[in-house]
């Protein structure tokens, strides 16, 4: 969906990535617009000086980075899709994306050195995950100085007392703006005397004996991973019914999160090759750490931050394991699951299998039957269902 964002720096036609004409979700929010108006001096306060080093953290689809492109901001994002959207939106606005300024949450942020430098203006789109915000504030705090302008933005429903407490504890004195169109700004003043200490992430735990194929595995979660403090119940149910890969198989853990599904598959079949894929850079780092903590010596794996199975050659996969998300930030959507299922069908060899776990009410069996011509219930309980679809099965496509 193209949606024009009008700012003091120009008007921009912005899209999410991947662009889908059926997707009616906007590529910018009232929170983005509010922050841009404030920076331009349109909200009563003087315009913010953007001549120094500007860093934008958590820009969801590149709206902030694109509007401020003339000031050469550094973007830091956990989302492969957001980075791709940023590239496309910058190009559409007539700017050549500077790859050195498109950083991920796994990259070192701009640092202050002996001769000064660091971050002069820090803009933060408040993420859904409080843990990710905590980790990013810890990581970037050493690059701030007493004169750094720190402004966060988010919808009213995304900014809580706990959000403000993080800014206060890690950055310095914090206050909020009045709400505008259900959006709010956060103003934080860096306190050079503050000693917030290191980030508490990643966190590690061991799965209990009743975790099926995951029993005894060490799980490593970087900040921002879904259910980072414990295994989510859908994955726990899936582990109790996980298929065993044949020797030498190519297995894909699609939407891998912390990688526990693919790791369990590798432990059960050490000769298999596992590809871990997620659009979150934090997730891919978590999956690699989980795999390294558990896999047999010599076990093979690949770790990919990407758009579903776009990077996997067609017809090369034997087994896809998938616990698809059904939220895109705050929006509920089935588009992600559809892309995952479609990509799995293309990536699988004839006879290859896609195994999916999901909430019963999501009706994934209907999507799978439309794509594969078949969908078999392998396990179910009152909340979840595990489904199996086979490429090229009798009656399939």
C-alpha positions in Angstrom: 0.0 0.0 0.0 1.4 3.4 -1.0 0.7 6.0 1.6 2.0 9.6 1.3 3.7 11.1 4.4 3.9 14.9 4.3 6.7 16.6 6.3 8.7 19.8 6.4 11.3 18.0 4.3 9.0 16.9 1.6 6.2 14.4 0.9 7.0 10.7 0.5 5.2 7.7 -0.9 6.1 4.9 1.5 5.6 1.2 1.4 6.2 -1.7 3.7 8.3 -4.7 2.5 7.4 -6.9 0.9 5.0 -4.7 -1.0 1.6 -6.4 -1.3 -1.4 -4.8 -3.0 -3.6 -6.8 -0.6 -1.8 -5.4 2.4 -3.7 -2.3 3.5 -1.3 -1.6 6.5 0.3 1.9 6.4 4.1 2.2 6.2 4.2 5.1 8.8 2.2 6.0 11.9 1.0 9.0 13.8 4.0 8.5 16.1 6.4 9.0 13.2 4.5 12.1 12.0 4.4 13.6 15.5 8.2 13.2 16.0 8.9 14.7 12.6 6.7 17.7 13.3 8.5 18.2 16.6 11.9 18.0 15.0 10.8 20.7 12.4 9.6 23.0 15.2 5.9 22.6 14.3 4.8 21.6 17.8 5.6 24.8 19.7 9.2 24.1 20.6 12.2 25.3 18.6 13.4 23.0 15.7 16.0 20.4 16.7 19.5 20.9 15.4 20.1 18.0 13.1 23.6 19.0 11.9 25.4 16.4 14.0 25.3 12.6 14.1 21.7 11.5 14.0 20.7 7.9 14.9 17.3 6.4 14.4 16.6 3.3 16.3 13.6 1.0 15.5 12.4 2.8 12.4 9.7 0.3 11.4 9.5 0.8 7.7 12.0 3.6 7.1 9.7 6.6 7.3 11.9 8.5 9.7 15.1 7.6 7.9 13.6 8.6 4.6 12.2 11.9 5.7 15.5 12.8 7.4 17.7 11.5 4.6 19.2 14.9 3.9 20.7 14.8 7.4 22.3 11.3 6.7 20.9 9.5 9.7 22.2 6.2 10.9 19.4 3.6 11.2 19.5 0.7 13.7 16.9 -1.9 13.2 16.2 -5.5 14.3 14.1 -6.1 11.2 15.4 -7.4 7.9 12.1 -6.4 6.3 12.3 -2.9 7.8 15.8 -2.5 6.3 14.6 -3.6 2.9 11.6 -1.2 3.1 14.0 1.6 4.1 16.2 0.9 1.0 13.1 0.9 -1.3 11.6 4.1 0.3 15.0 5.9 0.1 15.4 5.0 -3.5 11.8 6.0 -4.3 12.5 9.4 -2.7 15.6 9.9 -4.9 18.2 9.0 -2.3 20.9 6.3 -2.8 20.9 4.1 0.3 24.2 4.3 2.2 24.8 0.7 3.4 27.3 2.0 6.1 24.4 3.8 7.7 21.9 0.9 7.7 22.9 -1.0 10.8 21.3 -3.9 12.6 20.8 -4.4 16.3 23.8 -6.8 16.2 26.2 -4.1 14.9 28.1 -1.8 17.2 26.3 1.6 17.4 28.2 4.8 16.6 30.7 5.3 19.4 32.1 8.3 21.1 35.9 8.4 20.9 38.8 10.2 22.6 38.3 13.2 20.3 34.5 13.4 20.9 32.0 12.2 18.4 29.2 9.8 19.3 25.5 10.5 18.9 24.2 14.0 18.9 20.5 13.3 18.2 19.0 9.9 19.2 15.5 9.1 17.9 13.8 6.0 19.1 10.6 4.4 17.7 9.5 2.5 20.8 9.3 -1.2 20.0 6.7 -3.7 21.1 9.3 -5.5 23.1 10.4 -3.8 26.3 13.4 -6.1 26.5 14.6 -5.0 23.1 14.3 -1.4 24.1 16.3 -2.1 27.3 19.0 -3.8 25.4 19.3 -1.1 22.8 19.4 1.7 25.3 22.2 -0.1 27.2 24.1 -0.6 23.9 23.8 3.0 22.7 24.1 4.8 26.1 28.0 4.9 26.0 27.8 6.9 22.7 25.7 9.7 24.2 27.1 12.9 25.7 25.5 15.5 28.0 24.2 17.5 25.0 22.7 14.6 23.1 19.0 15.2 22.2 17.1 12.0 23.0 13.5 11.7 21.8 11.4 8.6 21.7 8.1 8.2 20.0 5.2 5.7 20.0 1.5 5.3 20.2 -0.1 5.9 23.6 -0.9 2.2 23.9 2.9 1.4 23.4 4.3 3.8 26.0 3.9 2.6 29.6 5.3 3.5 33.0 7.9 0.7 32.5 8.9 2.3 29.2 9.7 5.6 30.9 11.4 3.9 33.8 13.9 2.3 31.3 14.7 5.7 29.8 15.1 7.2 33.2 17.3 4.5 34.5 19.6 4.0 31.5 19.7 7.5 29.9 18.6 10.1 32.5 15.7 12.3 33.6 12.7 11.6 31.4 9.3 13.3 30.7 6.6 12.9 28.1 4.6 15.2 25.8 0.9 15.6 25.5 -0.8 13.1 23.2 -1.4 13.9 19.6 -3.6 11.6 17.4 -3.0 8.9 20.1 0.8 9.3 19.8 3.2 10.6 22.4 6.8 11.7 22.6 9.4 10.9 25.2 12.2 13.3 26.1 15.2 12.0 28.0 18.2 14.0 29.1 21.5 12.1 29.2 23.1 12.0 32.7 26.9 11.4 32.3 26.9 10.3 35.9 24.4 7.5 35.3 25.8 4.0 35.6 23.2 1.8 34.2 25.7 -1.1 33.8 25.8 -3.7 31.0 22.7 -5.1 29.3 21.2 -8.1 31.0 20.8 -9.8 27.6 21.1 -12.5 26.3 19.5 -14.9 28.8 19.9 -18.6 29.0 17.7 -21.5 30.4 17.5 -25.3 30.1 14.3 -27.0 28.9 12.7 -29.4 31.3 12.4 -33.2 30.8 8.8 -32.9 29.6 9.7 -30.8 26.6 9.6 -33.6 24.1 12.4 -33.4 21.5 13.7 -30.3 23.3 14.3 -32.0 26.6 17.5 -30.8 28.2 18.4 -28.3 25.5 20.1 -25.1 26.5 18.2 -22.1 25.0 19.8 -18.7 24.4 17.5 -15.7 24.0 18.7 -12.3 22.9 16.5 -9.4 23.7 13.3 -9.0 21.7 12.7 -12.7 21.1 9.1 -13.8 21.6 8.7 -15.4 25.1 12.4 -14.7 25.9 12.1 -15.8 29.5 10.6 -19.2 28.8 9.5 -21.4 26.0 6.2 -20.4 24.4 3.5 -23.0 24.7 3.0 -23.4 21.0 6.7 -24.4 20.5 6.5 -26.6 23.6 3.5 -28.5 22.0 5.3 -28.7 18.7 8.4 -30.2 20.3 6.4 -33.1 21.7 5.3 -34.0 18.1 8.4 -32.9 16.1 9.1 -35.1 13.1 12.5 -36.8 12.9 14.5 -35.7 9.8 16.2 -38.5 7.8 20.0 -38.7 7.6 21.4 -36.1 5.3 18.2 -34.1 5.0 18.0 -30.4 4.5 15.8 -28.9 7.3 14.6 -25.3 7.5 13.6 -23.8 10.8 11.4 -21.0 9.3 10.7 -18.1 11.5 13.2 -19.7 13.9 13.1 -17.4 16.9 15.6 -18.8 19.3 16.2 -21.8 17.1 15.0 -24.5 19.4 13.0 -26.4 16.8 15.9 -26.6 14.3 18.3 -27.4 17.1 16.1 -30.2 18.3 15.9 -31.6 14.8 19.7 -31.4 14.5 20.3 -33.2 17.8 18.0 -36.0 16.7 19.6 -36.2 13.3 23.2 -34.9 13.4 23.7 -35.7 9.7 21.0 -33.3 8.7 21.8 -29.8 7.6 19.6 -27.1 9.2 19.0 -23.6 7.9 17.7 -21.2 10.4 15.7 -18.2 9.0 14.1 -15.2 10.6 13.5 -11.6 9.7 14.8 -10.6 13.1 18.5 -10.2 13.5 18.2 -10.8 17.2 16.4 -14.1 16.5 19.0 -15.3 14.1 21.7 -14.5 16.7 19.7 -16.4 19.3 19.3 -19.4 17.0 23.0 -19.5 16.3 23.8 -19.4 20.0 21.2 -22.1 20.8 22.6 -24.3 18.1 26.2 -23.9 19.1 25.3 -24.7 22.7 23.7 -28.0 21.8 24.6 -29.4 18.4 26.9 -32.3 17.9 30.4 -31.6 16.8 30.5 -31.3 13.0 26.7 -30.7 12.7 26.0 -28.3 9.8 23.8 -25.2 10.0 23.3 -21.9 8.2 21.8 -18.8 9.8 19.9 -16.3 7.6 18.2 -13.0 8.3 15.8 -12.8 5.4 12.3 -12.6 3.9 10.8 -16.1 4.5 12.4 -18.6 2.1 13.3 -16.1 -0.6 17.0 -16.9 -0.2 16.6 -20.7 -0.4 16.9 -22.2 -3.9 13.7 -23.9 -5.1 13.4 -27.7 -4.7 16.3 -28.1 -2.2 14.6 -28.7 1.1 13.3 -31.9 2.7 11.6 -30.6 5.8 10.3 -27.2 6.9 9.4 -26.6 10.5 7.3 -23.5 11.1 5.6 -21.7 14.0 4.4 -18.6 12.0 3.7 -15.3 13.7 0.3 -13.7 13.1 1.2 -10.1 14.2 3.1 -7.4 12.3 4.0 -5.0 15.2 0.5 -4.2 16.6 -1.5 -5.4 13.6 -3.0 -8.9 13.2 -2.4 -10.3 9.7 -2.3 -13.6 7.9 0.0 -12.3 5.2 3.2 -13.5 6.9 1.9 -17.1 7.3 0.8 -17.1 3.6 4.3 -16.0 2.5 5.9 -18.7 4.6 3.6 -21.4 3.4 4.0 -20.4 -0.3 7.8 -20.1 0.1 7.9 -23.5 1.7 6.1 -25.1 -1.1 8.5 -23.6 -3.6 11.6 -24.6 -1.5 10.6 -28.2 -0.9 11.6 -31.1 -3.0 8.8 -33.4 -4.3 7.8 -35.4 -1.3 9.2 -32.8 1.1 7.1 -31.9 4.1 6.0 -28.7 5.8 5.1 -29.1 9.5 3.2 -26.2 11.1 2.0 -25.4 14.6 -0.6 -22.8 15.2 -3.6 -21.8 17.2 -6.6 -23.8 16.1 -8.7 -20.8 15.3 -6.3 -19.5 12.7 -7.4 -22.1 10.2 -4.0 -22.8 8.7 -5.3 -26.1 7.3 -7.3 -24.2 4.7 -4.3 -22.3 3.5 -2.2 -25.5 3.3 -4.9 -27.4 1.4 -5.1 -24.5 -1.1 -1.4 -24.5 -1.6 -0.5 -28.2 -1.3 -3.8 -29.9 -2.0 -3.4 -31.7 1.4 -3.1 -31.0 5.1 -3.1 -33.7 7.8 -3.6 -33.1 11.5 -0.7 -34.7 13.3 -1.5 -33.6 16.8 -4.0 -31.3 18.5 -5.1 -30.0 21.9 -7.8 -27.5 22.8 -5.5 -24.6 21.8 -3.0 -25.8 19.2 -2.8 -28.0 16.2 0.2 -29.5 14.4 -0.3 -29.8 10.6 1.6 -31.7 7.9 1.5 -30.8 4.2 3.4 -32.8 1.6 4.6 -31.5 -1.7 3.5 -33.7 -4.5 1.5 -36.1 -2.3 -1.4 -38.0 -4.1 -4.0 -35.3 -4.7 -1.5 -32.6 -4.1 0.1 -30.1 -6.5 
